[in-house]
Amino acid sequence: MTVNPQSQYERWLNDPSIDEQTKKELREIAGQTGEIEDRFYRELEFGTGGLRGVMGAGTNRMNRYVIGKATQGFANFLKGVSSSPSVVIAHDSRGNSDVFSLEAACVLAANGIRTYLFRSLRPTPQLSFAVRDLKATGGIVVTASHNPPEYNGYKVYDKDGGQLVPHDAEQVIRQIRLVESFDQVKRLTQAEAEAQGLLVWLGDDEDQRFVDAVKAQVVQPELIKNGAGADLGIVFTPLHGAGSVPIQRVLAQAGFAKVSVVAEQEQPDGMFPTVKSPNPEEQEAFALAIKLAGETGADIIIGTDPDCDRMGAVVKNDKGEFVVLTGNQSGAIMVQYLLSNLKKQGKLPANGAVIKTIVTSEMGADIAQSFGCEVFSTLTGFKYIGELMTKFEETGSHDFLFGYEESYGYLTGTYARDKDAVVASLLICEAAAYYKSQGKTLYEVLLELYEQYGTYLEKLESRTLKGKDGVEKIGAIMNEWRSAPPQEIEGVAVTRMLDYAQGLDGLPAENVLKFMLADGSWFCLRPSGTEPKIKIYFAVRAGGLEEASSSLKKLVDAVMARVDSLA
């Protein structure tokens, strides 16, 4: 359907259900054709990951009206699947996150749906836990993860505590589309919702139950309590987000005594003033933490993103320099630590399972298989890992042990169905304490794994292409690689193209292309589902770091030259 941005703009200006402050913002862009087009050329798309976009007035922006419409559609969906639905809502430290959360709660309440709301910011994984703990029908998290400060988002969860998978998301999207105008959105005031018992505030008891569930995942509690925890120097930064309180609480209660927090980044702040991007994948985000680690002599640095579902770890390499471990490297170390010690304790189940995504390194898979565990690969997105965990629980076919993505998301334990930076922080600190007690650093453990399984190196490149033109360019890039796949890259034959749009290996159809090369390396093209960018993943395996680095550089340079010529 063709949308006339100017007509939509005028419709908002004339809509009596839209407040005067919003209209004032719109009047300030009168005559700015490009700005009006970008705000109104489409409705902000509710994908399988929910909503995410720049905050502001307009159909292609995050605001209380777009939130209200999405929530009305979600409410209609919930009433179709439950006779007495309930929802838990959490939010992060971003601007308007508390406003959007309350708006969603008041819309749900007006639809007769009891809503449990946290009074302040909480980690996304705690929302997943709370949905399960309170036996709710669904959940909502208001967050834009590690996007820039001008963004916010809205993610929707099912009764199992996982983000909606495509089948359910499509039903919600249909319901949202049936809400044609804002006056169809029902809403109570906060006071009305509270008076009717439809808005319930969550408190300390729910927080402690989450902390207890995370602490239960400690593999060797006595090791930590008997000195290893007190001996490990930790620097932690929540990067102005939701991780500060729960991670400090979990580490302290588990027995880690030497935790230094980056003071400049400890308090929640949606502008993230000390970093270019609050992303624990990037070395720059750890500048203050590395400085503090140098002053305190810390063994490990951990950092979490604003909604505390991603964790990055920084350790000293063989030259004594602090380096950020990739998500693949941290994942492999945690898989090795977890499985080897479960085996020592006689607790490794015969039907143990590790789950990763199709763009995650095979190194963790090789390690898991060496311990007799079955490895499952899903599409990108932790919702698919959570869906498989629930299937294991329902059928009893496998015992879930660990799930992870290369993008710094990890989970051990079945208390949640989303990646959890709280448990990941605990597990990697436990691993660091254990290996320190053996006289090893985590970097030395990584080198040992390279010797045993081969040197795996990976890299992620991305190109940001904003606006309507950007969407079209990303589509053109995917079409070009799909219709004219390369026969070789730098003299190495391309042996297979996996087009996941065809629904391969029983997975849902998704616009992803993966190219397998004769030397065991691969690369993958995937449009981001949450940001205006295309992502290109690369992986090689070689006999040593020098050979692997050289192979990776050649592969990246050749592929990106073609991508950039199209972009």
C-alpha positions in Angstrom: 0.0 0.0 0.0 1.4 3.4 -1.0 1.5 5.9 1.8 1.4 9.7 1.2 3.7 11.1 4.0 2.3 14.6 3.7 -1.3 13.3 4.1 -0.3 11.3 7.2 1.5 14.3 8.6 -1.6 16.4 8.3 -3.8 13.6 9.7 -1.7 13.6 12.9 -1.9 17.4 13.1 -5.7 17.2 12.8 -6.3 14.2 15.0 -8.1 15.2 18.3 -6.7 12.2 20.1 -3.1 13.4 19.7 -1.8 15.8 22.4 -0.7 19.4 21.8 3.0 18.8 22.7 3.2 16.2 19.9 1.5 18.6 17.4 3.9 21.3 18.4 6.9 19.0 17.5 5.2 18.3 14.1 4.6 22.0 13.4 8.3 22.7 13.9 9.1 20.5 10.8 6.4 22.1 8.5 7.7 22.4 5.0 10.7 20.0 5.6 9.8 17.5 3.0 12.6 15.0 3.7 12.0 15.0 7.4 8.2 14.6 7.0 8.8 11.7 4.5 11.2 9.9 6.9 8.7 10.2 9.8 5.6 9.2 7.9 6.6 7.1 4.8 5.6 4.0 6.7 4.4 2.7 10.0 7.2 1.6 12.3 7.3 -2.1 11.5 6.4 -4.5 14.2 8.7 -7.4 13.3 9.3 -10.7 15.1 11.5 -8.7 17.6 8.8 -6.1 18.2 9.3 -2.4 17.5 12.5 -0.3 17.4 13.1 3.1 16.1 14.1 6.7 16.7 12.0 8.5 19.3 9.7 11.3 18.1 6.4 12.2 16.6 5.3 10.2 13.5 4.2 6.8 12.3 7.8 5.8 11.7 8.9 6.8 15.2 8.8 5.5 18.7 6.2 7.5 20.7 3.3 6.8 23.1 0.8 6.6 20.2 2.7 3.9 18.3 3.2 2.1 21.7 -0.5 2.4 22.4 -1.6 0.9 19.1 0.9 -2.0 19.4 -0.3 -2.7 22.9 -3.9 -2.6 21.9 -3.1 -5.2 19.2 -1.2 -7.3 21.7 -4.1 -7.1 24.2 -6.5 -8.3 21.5 -4.2 -11.2 20.8 -3.8 -12.1 24.5 -7.6 -12.1 25.0 -7.8 -14.6 22.1 -5.5 -17.1 23.8 -6.4 -16.8 27.4 -9.6 -16.2 29.4 -7.8 -14.3 32.1 -4.5 -12.9 30.6 -1.8 -11.1 32.6 1.4 -9.3 31.5 4.7 -8.3 33.1 6.4 -5.1 31.9 10.0 -4.0 32.4 12.2 -1.3 31.0 15.7 -0.1 30.8 17.4 3.3 31.3 16.6 5.0 28.0 14.7 8.2 27.7 10.9 7.7 27.8 11.3 4.0 28.8 9.3 4.5 32.0 6.7 6.6 30.1 6.2 4.0 27.4 6.0 1.2 30.0 3.3 3.0 31.9 1.5 3.7 28.7 1.5 0.0 27.8 0.3 -0.9 31.3 -2.6 1.6 31.1 -3.7 0.2 27.7 -3.6 -3.4 28.9 -5.5 -2.4 32.1 -8.3 -0.8 30.0 -8.6 -4.1 28.2 -9.1 -5.9 31.6 -5.6 -7.4 31.6 -3.8 -7.4 34.9 -0.3 -6.0 34.5 2.7 -6.4 36.7 5.1 -3.4 36.4 8.5 -2.8 37.9 8.9 0.6 39.6 12.3 1.2 38.0 14.6 -0.2 35.4 15.3 -4.0 35.4 17.3 -6.3 33.2 15.5 -7.8 30.2 16.3 -11.4 31.4 14.5 -10.6 34.7 11.4 -9.9 32.7 11.7 -13.3 31.1 12.1 -14.9 34.5 9.2 -12.9 36.0 6.8 -14.0 33.3 7.5 -17.6 34.2 7.7 -16.9 37.9 4.3 -15.1 38.0 2.8 -17.5 35.4 1.8 -14.6 33.3 0.4 -14.9 29.7 3.0 -12.5 28.2 5.6 -9.8 28.8 6.8 -6.5 27.4 10.3 -4.9 27.6 10.8 -1.3 26.6 14.4 -1.1 25.4 16.6 -0.6 22.3 19.5 -2.6 23.6 22.7 -1.0 22.6 21.4 1.4 19.9 22.3 5.1 20.1 20.5 7.3 22.7 17.8 8.6 20.3 16.4 5.1 19.9 13.9 3.1 21.9 12.1 -0.2 21.4 9.3 -2.5 22.5 9.8 -6.3 22.7 6.9 -8.8 23.3 7.2 -12.1 25.1 5.0 -15.2 25.4 3.9 -17.2 28.4 7.1 -19.2 28.4 9.2 -16.0 28.8 10.6 -16.0 25.3 10.3 -13.4 22.7 7.5 -14.1 20.2 8.6 -16.4 17.4 7.3 -15.6 13.8 4.0 -17.7 14.1 2.8 -15.8 17.1 4.3 -12.5 16.1 2.4 -12.6 12.8 -0.8 -13.0 14.7 0.0 -10.0 16.9 0.9 -8.0 13.8 -2.5 -8.8 12.3 -4.2 -7.6 15.4 -2.2 -4.4 15.4 -3.2 -3.7 11.8 -6.8 -4.0 12.7 -6.4 -1.0 15.0 -6.9 1.7 12.4 -7.0 4.8 14.5 -5.7 6.0 17.9 -9.3 6.4 19.2 -9.6 2.6 19.0 -6.9 2.3 21.7 -8.4 1.8 25.1 -6.7 3.4 28.1 -7.2 3.9 31.8 -5.3 6.4 33.9 -2.7 5.1 36.3 -5.0 5.8 39.3 -7.9 4.0 37.6 -5.8 1.0 36.8 -4.4 0.8 40.3 -7.8 1.2 41.9 -9.2 -1.6 39.9 -6.4 -3.9 40.8 -5.2 -4.1 37.2 -1.9 -2.4 37.7 0.3 -4.2 40.3 3.7 -2.9 41.2 6.5 -5.5 41.7 9.1 -5.1 44.5 12.0 -6.6 46.3 10.7 -10.1 46.6 10.6 -10.5 42.9 14.1 -9.1 42.6 15.5 -11.6 45.1 13.8 -14.6 43.4 15.5 -13.6 40.2 18.9 -13.3 42.0 18.4 -16.7 43.6 17.6 -18.3 40.3 20.8 -16.9 38.8 22.9 -17.9 41.8 21.6 -21.5 41.5 23.6 -21.8 38.2 27.0 -21.6 40.0 29.0 -24.7 39.1 31.4 -24.8 42.0 30.0 -22.7 44.9 32.5 -24.0 47.4 35.4 -23.1 45.2 34.3 -19.4 45.2 33.4 -19.3 48.9 36.6 -21.0 49.9 38.9 -18.3 48.5 38.9 -18.3 44.7 36.1 -15.7 44.8 37.9 -13.4 47.2 41.1 -13.7 45.2 39.7 -12.7 41.8 39.9 -8.9 40.9 36.9 -7.8 38.9 36.0 -4.5 37.3 32.4 -4.1 36.3 30.6 -1.4 34.2 26.9 -1.4 33.5 27.4 1.3 30.9 24.7 3.4 32.4 22.1 0.6 32.2 20.0 -1.9 34.1 22.8 -4.2 35.1 24.3 -2.3 38.1 22.2 -3.5 41.0 21.5 -7.1 40.0 25.1 -8.0 39.0 26.7 -6.4 42.0 24.1 -8.3 44.2 24.7 -11.7 42.5 28.5 -11.4 42.6 28.5 -10.4 46.2 26.1 -13.1 47.3 28.0 -15.8 45.3 31.2 -14.8 47.2 33.2 -12.5 44.9 34.7 -9.9 47.2 36.9 -7.8 45.0 34.5 -6.1 42.6 35.2 -2.5 41.6 32.5 -0.6 39.7 33.3 2.2 37.2 31.8 5.1 39.1 31.3 7.3 36.0 29.1 4.6 34.4 27.3 3.2 37.4 24.2 5.3 37.5 21.4 4.9 34.9 21.5 7.5 32.1 19.7 7.2 28.8 22.1 9.6 27.1 25.1 7.2 27.8 27.3 10.3 28.2 30.7 8.5 28.7 30.6 6.3 25.5 30.0 6.7 21.8 27.8 3.5 22.0 26.8 1.5 25.1 27.9 -1.7 23.4 30.0 -4.2 25.3 31.2 -5.6 21.9 33.4 -2.5 21.4 36.8 -1.8 23.0 36.0 1.9 23.2 33.1 1.3 25.6 35.6 -0.2 28.1 38.0 2.7 28.1 37.2 3.8 31.7 36.9 0.2 32.9 40.4 -0.6 31.5 41.8 2.5 33.2 40.3 1.3 36.5 41.5 -2.3 36.0 45.0 -0.9 35.5 44.7 0.9 38.8 43.3 -2.0 40.8 45.2 -4.8 39.2 42.0 -6.6 38.2 42.0 -10.0 36.5 38.9 -9.5 34.4 36.6 -6.7 33.3 32.9 -7.3 32.5 30.5 -4.9 30.9 26.8 -5.1 30.1 24.5 -3.2 27.7 21.6 -0.9 28.8 19.0 -3.7 29.2 21.6 -6.1 30.6 21.0 -9.0 28.2 24.5 -8.9 26.6 27.8 -9.2 28.4 31.3 -8.4 27.2 34.5 -9.6 28.9 38.0 -8.0 28.8 41.1 -9.9 29.8 44.9 -9.5 29.4 46.5 -11.2 26.4 49.9 -12.8 26.3 51.5 -9.3 25.9 49.8 -8.0 29.0 47.3 -5.8 27.0 43.6 -5.7 27.8 41.6 -7.1 24.9 37.8 -7.6 24.5 37.0 -11.3 24.0 34.6 -11.8 21.1 31.2 -13.3 21.8 32.4 -16.5 20.2 35.6 -16.7 22.4 33.7 -16.0 25.6 31.1 -18.5 24.6 33.7 -21.2 23.9 35.5 -20.6 27.3 32.2 -20.8 29.2 31.2 -24.0 27.3 34.5 -25.6 28.2 34.4 -24.5 31.8 30.8 -25.6 32.3 30.9 -29.0 30.6 34.3 -30.0 31.9 33.4 -29.3 35.5 29.9 -30.9 35.2 31.7 -34.0 33.9 34.2 -34.0 36.8 31.2 -33.8 39.3 29.4 -36.6 37.5 26.5 -34.2 36.6 26.9 -34.1 32.9 23.6 -35.6 31.5 23.7 -38.2 28.8 21.2 -36.1 26.7 22.9 -32.7 27.3 22.3 -30.0 24.7 24.1 -26.8 23.7 22.3 -24.4 21.3 23.9 -21.8 19.1 22.9 -19.7 16.1 23.8 -20.2 12.5 26.2 -17.2 12.6 28.0 -18.4 15.7 31.4 -20.0 15.6 31.7 -23.8 15.4 34.4 -23.8 18.1 31.9 -24.0 20.9 30.0 -26.7 19.0 33.2 -28.8 18.7 33.9 -28.5 22.4 30.4 -29.5 23.3 30.5 -32.5 21.0 33.8 -33.6 22.5 31.9 -33.9 25.8 29.1 -36.0 24.2 26.6 -33.2 24.0 24.3 -32.6 21.0 24.5 -29.2 19.4 21.6 -27.5 17.8 21.8 -24.5 15.5 18.9 -21.9 15.2 18.3 -18.8 13.2 19.8 -15.5 14.7 17.8 -14.3 17.7 17.6 -15.8 21.2 13.9 -16.3 20.8 14.7 -19.4 18.7 17.0 -20.7 21.4 14.3 -20.1 24.0 11.7 -21.9 21.7 14.0 -24.9 21.5 14.5 -24.9 25.3 10.8 -25.0 25.8 10.5 -27.9 23.3 13.1 -29.8 25.3 11.2 -29.2 28.5 7.9 -30.4 27.0 9.3 -33.5 25.4 12.1 -34.4 27.8 14.3 -35.2 24.8 17.3 -33.2 26.0 18.7 -31.4 29.1 19.5 -27.8 28.1 23.0 -26.8 29.3 24.0 -23.7 27.5 22.8 -21.4 24.7 24.6 -18.5 23.1 25.0 -16.2 20.1 28.1 -14.5 18.8 26.5 -11.1 19.6 27.4 -11.5 23.3 24.2 -13.2 24.5 24.4 -16.3 26.8 22.2 -18.4 29.0 22.7 -21.3 31.3 19.9 -22.7 33.4 16.2 -22.9 32.5 14.8 -20.1 34.7 14.5 -17.7 31.7 14.1 -17.9 28.0 16.2 -15.0 27.0 19.9 -14.2 27.0 21.1 -13.0 30.4 24.1 -10.9 31.1 23.7 -11.4 34.9 24.3 -15.2 34.7 26.9 -14.7 32.0 28.8 -12.3 34.3 28.6 -14.8 37.1 29.7 -17.8 35.0 32.7 -16.1 33.3 33.9 -14.7 36.6 33.5 -18.2 38.1 35.6 -19.6 35.2 38.2 -16.9 35.7 38.4 -17.6 39.4 38.7 -21.4 38.8 41.5 -21.0 36.1 43.3 -18.5 38.3 43.4 -21.0 41.1 45.2 -23.3 38.5 47.6 -20.5 37.6 46.0 -19.7 34.2 44.3 -16.6 32.7 41.3 -16.9 30.5 43.4 -15.8 27.5 45.8 -18.8 28.2 42.7 -21.1 28.4 41.6 -19.7 25.0 45.0 -20.5 23.5 44.8 -24.0 24.9 41.5 -24.4 23.2 42.9 -23.2 19.9 45.7 -25.9 20.2 43.1 -28.6 20.9 40.4 -27.7 18.5 42.0 -25.4 15.9 42.3 -21.7 15.7 38.9 -20.2 15.0 38.7 -16.6 14.2 35.6 -14.6 13.3 34.7 -11.1 12.4 31.5 -9.0 12.0 31.3 -6.2 9.5 28.2 -4.0 9.0 27.0 -1.2 6.8 24.4 1.3 8.1 22.0 2.4 5.4 19.3 4.6 6.8 15.8 5.7 5.6 13.7 4.5 2.7 16.7 4.5 0.3 18.7 2.4 2.8 16.0 -0.3 3.0 16.0 -0.5 -0.8 19.8 -0.7 -1.0 19.9 -3.5 1.6 17.3 -5.4 -0.4 19.3 -4.9 -3.6 22.5 -6.2 -2.0 20.7 -9.4 -0.8 19.1 -9.9 -4.3 22.5 -9.4 -6.0 24.3 -12.0 -3.9 21.3 -14.4 -4.1 21.0 -14.2 -7.9 24.7 -14.2 -8.7 26.5 -16.1 -6.0 30.3 -16.2 -6.2 32.1 -19.3 -7.5 35.2 -18.6 -5.5 36.7 -16.1 -3.1 40.4 -15.3 -3.4 41.0 -18.6 -5.1 39.1 -20.7 -2.6 36.0 -22.4 -4.1 32.5 -21.6 -2.8 31.1 -25.1 -2.3 27.6 -24.2 -1.2 25.1 -21.3 -0.8 22.6 -21.7 2.0 19.5 -19.6 1.3 17.5 -19.5 4.6 14.7 -17.7 2.8 13.8 -21.2 1.6 13.3 -22.4 5.2 16.3 -24.8 5.5 16.8 -27.5 8.0 13.2 -27.1 9.3 13.9 -23.5 10.4 11.5 -20.7 9.7 12.2 -18.8 6.4 14.4 -15.8 6.9 16.3 -13.5 4.6 19.8 -14.8 5.3 22.5 -16.1 2.9 25.4 -18.3 4.1 28.3 -19.2 1.8 30.5 -22.3 2.6 34.0 -22.4 1.3 36.2 -25.4 0.5 38.8 -24.6 3.2 36.1 -24.7 5.9 35.6 -21.0 6.2 32.3 -19.3 5.7 30.6 -15.9 5.5 27.0 -14.9 5.9 24.9 -11.9 4.8 21.9 -10.8 7.0 19.9 -7.6 7.2 19.5 -6.6 10.8 16.1 -7.0 12.3 16.5 -4.1 14.7 18.8 -1.5 13.1 19.0 0.1 9.6 22.1 -2.0 8.6 23.2 -5.1 6.8 25.5 -7.4 8.7 28.2 -9.6 7.2 29.6 -12.4 9.4 33.0 -14.2 8.7 34.6 -17.3 10.1 37.8 -19.2 9.4 39.6 -22.1 11.0 43.4 -22.6 10.7 46.5 -24.1 12.2 47.6 -21.0 14.2 46.8 -17.3 14.9 49.0 -15.9 12.1 47.5 -18.2 9.4 44.0 -17.6 10.7 44.4 -13.8 10.8 45.7 -13.8 7.2 42.9 -16.0 5.9 40.3 -13.9 7.7 41.6 -10.6 6.3 41.6 -12.0 2.7 38.1 -13.2 3.1 36.8 -10.0 4.6 38.5 -7.7 2.1 37.2 -9.7 -0.9 33.6 -9.9 0.3 33.3 -6.3 1.5 34.7 -5.0 -1.7 31.6 -6.4 -3.5 29.2 -5.4 -0.8 30.5 -1.8 -0.8 30.3 -1.6 -4.6 26.6 -2.4 -4.3 26.0 -0.1 -1.3 
